[in-house]
Amino acid sequence: MSRVDHNQPLGTPTWIELDVADPAGTREFYGSVFGWEFAEEENGATCLLRGLPVAGLREAVTSGGGWTVHLATDDCDGAAKNVVAAGGTLLDEPHDVGDQARVAYALDPTGARFGLWQGRTRPGCRLVNEPGTLVRNDLVTPAAERARAFYTAVFDFTLDGNDDLPGVDFTFLRRPDGHEIGGIMGSADARVSNWGTLIEVADADETVARVRAAGGTATAPEDTRYARMATVTDPWGTEFSVGSRP
């Protein structure tokens, strides 16, 4: 378990949010799968685990676009300028979300969507790295070198190879303090660039059964070096991963 009570260092995945067109159905699905409860907000809801925020739902005209990862910054306006200078595009200029945070939404030069999060009363996900919470985000893209150049320029990341994946175009992203925050995987087969979201679960097989019972679909869980994992698609087309530790 990891409880977060303060703003994370620059570039750390710190909040996840999902655009939803069916708020009631979405809450029923994710509540059944992860045991989340929900607190109403002006334009959606906060997903809660043991009373603490772990994700957000934002009402939208359409859904199925995937979970949006927000990367931490102590200066949202300055980071937004750096995004543009490095070749990215702002979708939404920096703005306040009540007293919770100052946020912005952007596309990197490969077309992957992400957010910036300058925490105020909410540093982001208050629980991470335990069942029912965010554990990891990785970018999959057909333009890996372009993505690596962008994220190292904006967030001061350094790159590190992964000897566990020989022959795979994968690099870790590390903060200046050396902490790994995710990675970039180059894939010529990827149709679009997308930040993937991995949510930890206690038992991948049981979670897949709950997903299917709640109207979603999932691949059969497979053992990897790091976790027993499955790819899940919710009833509205949002794809993400779940994994249980060995």
Buried (B, 14 or more C-beta within 10 A) or exposed (E): EEEBEEBBBBBBBBBBBBBBEEBEBBBBBBBBBBEBEBEEBEEBBBBBBEEBBBBBBBBBEEBBBBBBBBBBBEBBBEBBBBBEEBBBEBEEEBEEBEEBBBBBBBBBBBBBBBBBBBBBEBBBBBBBBBBBBBBBBBBBBBBBEBBBBBBBBBBBBEBEEEEEEEEEBBBBBBBEEEEEBBBBBBBEEBEEBBBBBBBBBEBBEEBBEBBEEBEBBBEEBEEEEEBBBBBBBBBBEBBBBBBBBE
